[in-house]
Amino acid sequence: MNLKKLNDYRWEIPKGYVDGMLVPGIIYSNEKMFQSLEKEQVLKQVANVACLPGIVRYSFAMPDAHWGYGFAIGGVAATNPSEGGVISPGGVGYDINCGVRLVKTNLKVEDVKNKISGLMDTLFHDIPCGVGIGGKIKISPQQEKELLKDGSKWAVEQGYGIEDDIINTEENGCLKGANPDKVSSRAYERGKGQSGTLGSGNHFLEIQAVDEIYDEVKAKVLGIEKGQITIMIHSGSRGLGHQVCDDSLRVMQKAVAKYGIKLPDRQLVSAPVDSPEGKDYFSAMACAANYAWCNRQILMHLVREAFEKFFGKQWQDFGMELIYDVAHNIAKLERHKVNGRETVLCVHRKGATRAFPSNHADIPLKYKAIGQPVIIPGDMGRASYLLVGTQKAFEETWGSTCHGAGRAMSRHQAIKFAEGRSINKEMESKGIAVRARDKNTLAEEMSEAYKDINMVVDIVHKAGISEKVARMKPLGVMKG
């Protein structure tokens, strides 16, 4: 089955590429990246998703897409609940609401250039990270239920932040519909004591310098200028979210038979959005999403405290304000136009970022004129980006864009590729101070293990589904 090149940045997978496709697939890519997507079975996964009952218009993949469980990581799909549309845990992933927040400061590169090593030591000492590492926040079972229901609001009410932090978080840091009673005791157990922890793998905390401004007007609205220091925090729902996904997959396997759902890949197990199984998954998934927002809120509070400790001043003196926080792995009920009519759709974004346009009701008032901030982290040796959403994204991709660089090697391949090298020393030679719990983490996360973030962002910018505002280069990186 021939693929159709629509333009320099969009490719179509026609219906029939996989038996049972209900809609075509669309891949955002350029010629160079498209070749790797073919090798990685991304095209097949995009086509498989196009078989989901109730899917609307297209199954999408962003340029950072790579193989994942069920959906490709970088996959986007919307289903229509009123037409039997399903919700699929594979369309959200195991790390529910893995996401990223960007904090600005009034510090400049010259203020910190000789202090990065000491600052990273303080952050590494004060912020828990690593596999299974517990946090400093100890809460009762009742408080944990409140946390799962209220998300960022719970953290702020406990003193871990300010009201503006909530305003500048996607969904105000709380996905409605969360029901803590739908979360298993095992998930509670795994999440207990992990609030305010970074985790491991690709999760990170990064001190960055703004090194490029692409749109001065939008940058001014966002409070960003060249030479400024920013902080990026990337983490998710930890063991709780992983367990919620695991629990739901077992339920969904039975639901597929119960509702007569035919799928080309068992990893796409689903249930109708409006079914008891679908509603239960959404309620538990929303709890995990809220846990993740609360987690990042507490992490930001710990970062502010670490800056206070290191510099001997209040965090407000450094202007440490949250620009925005975005989710990467989530399913949401959103209003979009289908055939000219506003319709409630279940939008799955797995390794994809919401990118709503200017004047949309769901973005903060101060960003109404420019569109939703879109934060795209890169690998630890290259760069990260700040973009904004567009009307074209809202009309074309359900208001979605890429989420990062996207892996080019598996973790095992990366470790093998790094044999005999000191990634730590290589990073130091680039002027980047690195702190990590495990040397294998650095090998897994080295730049060569990822696609080129500059190319990924260039594609979504030129395709018009988000617009570049600024680029940040890493000065200090903390990994689990």
N, C-alpha and C positions, 0 to 999 in steps of 0.2 A: 504494500500500500504506500503510494507516494506521499511524502510530506509536502506541504505547500508553503513556500516562503511568501509571506504577505508584504513585508517590507524589510528594511535592514535590521529591525529589532523584534519582529514578531513572526512566528511560524505556526502553521496550523496542522494539527493531527486530525485527519478526516475521520468521520464516523466509519466504522468498519475496520479500522486499524486493529481493534480488538473486538471480538464478537460481543454484542450486547451494549455497545456504546449508544447512549441516548442523545449525546451532544458531542460536538468536536472538542478537541483540546487546543489550547493556545500556550505556546512557550515564548517567553520574553528572553531573547538571547541575541548574540551576534554570531557570525560565522565561526569564529574561533571557539567560543564557549559551547556552541551547539554540538560540536563534534564530541566533546567530553560528556554531554548529557546523553547522547546516543549510547555511548559505551556503558554508562552507569545505570542503564535500565530506567532512567527517569521517564522516557517517552512512554514506556509500557505502563508505568505507575500512573501517569497522567491519563492515559487511555482507560485504565481500569477504573479510576475515579469517575470517569465519564459514564460509567454504568450504574452509578448509584441512583436508586429510585428518587424521583422528584428533583433531580439536578436541573439547574436553570442555566441556559445560554452556553456556558463553556466550563471545562475543567482547566484550570490555569496552573502554570509553573513559572516561578520567577528565575532570574539569571543565576542566582546562588543555589538553585535546586540540586539536591543529590538524593540518593536512595534513602528511604526511611521505612518505618513500619506502616504498611498500608498506603497512606499518602506519601509521596515524595516530600522530603523536608524542603520547603519552598513552594508547597502546593496550596491552592486556594480553590474552594468550591462552595457554591450556595445551593441549598435545596429549598423547595417550597412546601412548608408543612401542610398547607391547604390542599396540596395535590399529592399527598403521601410521601412527602419529602422526609428523608432520614437524617439522623445525627449519628456520626461515626467516631468512636474514640480514636481510631487511627487517623482521623482528620484533625486531631488536636495534639496527640502524642503523649508520651509518658511524662515529660516535664511540663505539666500544665502551667500556663502563664509564665513560662520562662520569658523573661523580658528585660528591658534595659531602661535605666534612667540617667539623665544628664544633668549635672549640677554645675552652675556657673560660679565663678568667684571674681573678685576685683583684683586678684593677684596677677602679676605679669611674670613672664619667663625669667626676667632678671631678679625677681623677688625670691625665686625658688631654685635657680639653676645649681647653686652650690649646697642645697639643702635636701635634694630629692632622696638621697640615700637614707638620711636620718628620718625623713618623713615616712618613707616606705617601711623602715624598721618599726616605727610607732604604729602605723596602720596594721602591719603584719602581726604585731604583738596584741593589739587591742580588738581586732576583728576576727572572729572564729572562721576558719576555712578548712577544707579537706573532707575526704570521704567520711560520712557518719559523725563528723565533729558537731558536738552540741554547743548551744549558745549560752549567753549570760542571762537571758530573759527566762525566768522561771514562772510558769503560770499554772493555775488550777484547771481541772477538766472543764469547769463551767466557763472560765475565762477563754479557754481554747474554743469552745462553741461560739462564744461572742465574737472572737477573732475571725472565725470562719464565716460568720454572717456579715460582719461589718468591715473587714479588710483594713485599708489604711486608716479609716476613721477610728478603729479601735486603738491603733498604735498612737495616733495623735492625742486621743483622749487619755492615754496613759503617760503622756508627756514626751513621746518620741517624735516630736515634730510640731509643725504649726498648720493652721487652717489652709494657708496658701499651698501647702504640699498636696493636700487633697484635691484642690481645684486644678492643679497642674498635673494630675494623674489621669490617664485614660479611664473612663467610666467613674471618675472620682474615686478610684481605688476600690470600687465595690461593685461586683457584678450581681445584679438583682436576681432573685430566684434561688439563692443559696439556702440549702436546708441541711444543717449539721446532722440531723437524724439519718440522712442518707449516706453518711460517711462511716465506713466500717471501723470497728474497734482496732483492727490491725493498722489502718491508716492513721488513726489518732495516735497510736503507739509510736509509729514511725515518725510522725510530725512533732511529737512531744519534745520540747527542749531544742528544736532546730530553728525557732524564730530568731531572726537576726544573725543568720549564718550564711556564708557565701557558697559553700558547697565545693564541688570539684569539677574536673573536666574543663569544658569551655567557659565556665563561669569565672568572672574576674572583677577586679576593681582596678581602675586605671587613672593615673594622673596624666593629663594631656595638655598640650599647648595648641591653641588655634593657630594654624600656619597658613591658611588660605581662606579668603572671603570671596564668594561667587556672586552674592547679591547683597549689596550694602544696605538697601532699604529694609529687606526682611531681617538681615542680621541685627540691625538696630532695634527692631521690634522684639527680637529674641534676646537682646542684651549681650550680643556677641561681637567681639572685635579681634583683630589680628594681634597675636602675642599674649592673649589672655589664657589663664589656666582654668581648665574645666576638669570635672571628675565624672567618670562613667562607672556605673554599677550594673553588673549583669548577673542575675541569679533568678531562681524560680521557686517552685513549690516543694523542693526537697523530697524527702521520702514519702511525705503525705500524698503529694500529687502522683507520684509513681504508683503508689498502692491504689489510689482511686482509679487510675487507668487499668491496672491489673484486675481489680475487682469487677470493673464494668465490662471488660472483654469477656469474662466468663459468662456474665448475664447475657450479653449480646449474642454470643454463640447460640444460645437457646432461642433468642428472639428471632434470629434469621430464619430458623425452621418454623417457628410459630407464625410468622407473618409472610412466609413464602417468598422471602427475598433471595433472588439469585444474583450471585456475585462472582467475578472472575478470580478473586483473591480472598481467601478466608481472613486475611488481616484487615479487610474492610468491613468486618462484621458491624452491623448497624441495627437500629430500630427506628420506626417512624417517630418523628419529633414529638408528636402528640400522644404517643403510646405511654403506658405506665413505665416501661423500661427506658424509653427516651427521656421522659420527664425526670425519672430518678437519676439518670446519668447527668443530665444538665444540672440538676440541683447539687450533686456531688462535685461535678466539674467546677461549678461556680464557687463552691467552698474552697477548692484547691486554688482557684484563681485569686480569691480574696486572701488566702494564706500567703500567696506569692507577693501580692501587692503590699501586704503588711510586712513581709520579710524584707522587701527592698526599702520600705519606709524606715524600718528599724536600722537596717544597714546604713542608710544615709545619716540617721541620727548618730550612729557610732563613728562615722567618718567625720561629722561635724565636731564631735567630742575629741577625736584624735587630733584634729587641726588645732582646737583650743589648747590641748595639752602640749602640742609641739611648739606652737608659736606664742603661747601665753596670752592670747586674746580671745574674746568671744567670737563665735562663728559668724554672728551678724556683722562684725567688723570686717570680715572678709567677703561679705555679700554672697554667702553660700546659699543661693536660692535654687530651687528646683526649676529647670526649664520645662521638662516634661518627662513622663514615664509611659512607655508603650509595652503592650503585650505582644509576644511572638507566637504562642501556641494556645489557641482559644477558639471556641465556637460561640457565636452570639446571635441573638434574634435582632435583626436590624431592618429598617424600612428602606427599600430600594424600589426604583421604577422598573417594572417588567411589562413590556408592550404598552408603555405609556401610563400604566396604573401603579400607584404606590402599593407595594406588597411587602408583607413581613416575611423575610427569608432567614434561614439558619445558615449563617456564613461561617465556614470553617477556614481558619487561617493557621496553617502549620508551618512554622518557619517563615512567616510573612507578617508584615507590619501594616496596621491600619493607616490610611493616608487620606483622611477626609479633607475636603476643599474649604476655601474661605467661606465664611458666613454659614457654615453648617452648625446646627443647634447643639451638637455634642462636643464642641471644642470651646476652650475658655475664651471669655470675652476679649482678653488682650491679644489673642491670636486670630480673631475673626477676620481681620483684613488680609491676612497672609496665608491662612490655612493651618492645619494641624502640624505641629512639629513632628518630624519623623527622624528617629535616631537609629543610625545604622553602624553597629560596631564592626571593625575589621579584625584582622589577626594582630597579635601583640607586637609585631615588628614593622607594620606598615602604617595604617591610618584608620580613622573612623570618620563618619560624616554626620552632619546635621542637614536635613532636607525639610521640605514642607509638602503636604498633600495637594492634590490638584483635582479640578472638576473632571478632567479626563479619566483619572483613576476611579473616581466615584461612578462614572458612567460605564467604564470598561471592565474594571476588575473588582467591583463591589467596594471601591475605596481601599485598595490594597497595593502594596509594593514589596520589595525585597526585605530581608531582615538582617543580612550580614554578608560575610565573604563566602560562606558555604565550603564544606570540606572538599578537598581534592584527593585526600588519602584517608584510609581508615586509621584508627588509632594504632592498630598493630603495625600497619605499613609505615606509619610515621616513626614509631619507636625503632623499627629495623633500619629505616633510612638515616636515623640520627646516630647510629652506632659509631663509637669512636670520636664523637664530637661533644663539645661542651656548649650547649645552647645558651647556658647562662653567660658564659664568656663572650659568645657571639653577640648577645644582646647588649652586654656592657660596652662592647666595641662600637656599638651604634649609639651609645649614650643613653641607653634605656636600663634603668635599675629594676631588676626582677626579684621577686620573692615568691617561693613556691614550697609546698609541703613535700613534694615528691619530684625527683628529677625526671621521672617518666612523664609527668604532666607537661613539663617543658618540651619534651620530645614530641608528645602528642599534639601540642599546640604551636609548634614552630611555624613560621610563615609558609614554608613549602607545603605544609599539610592543608593549606587553604587556597582557594581561588583568589585572584587579584581583586581586592575590594574596589580599587580605582576603576577597573573595567566593569564590575557589577553595577556600581553606582552610575557610571557613564551610560550604561544601557537603560536603566530605569529613567534617568534624566532625559535622554534623547527620545525615549518612547513616550515621554510626557506623563508618566504615572507618579512622578514625584519630581521636585525641583531642588537642585543643589543650592545650599546657602553657605555652608562652611565645612572645612576639613580640619580635623584635629590629629596631631601626631603624638604617639605615646612618649612619656618621659619616665614613668614608673608603672610597673605592672605587678599585681598581686594575684596569684593563682592558688587553687587548692591542691 
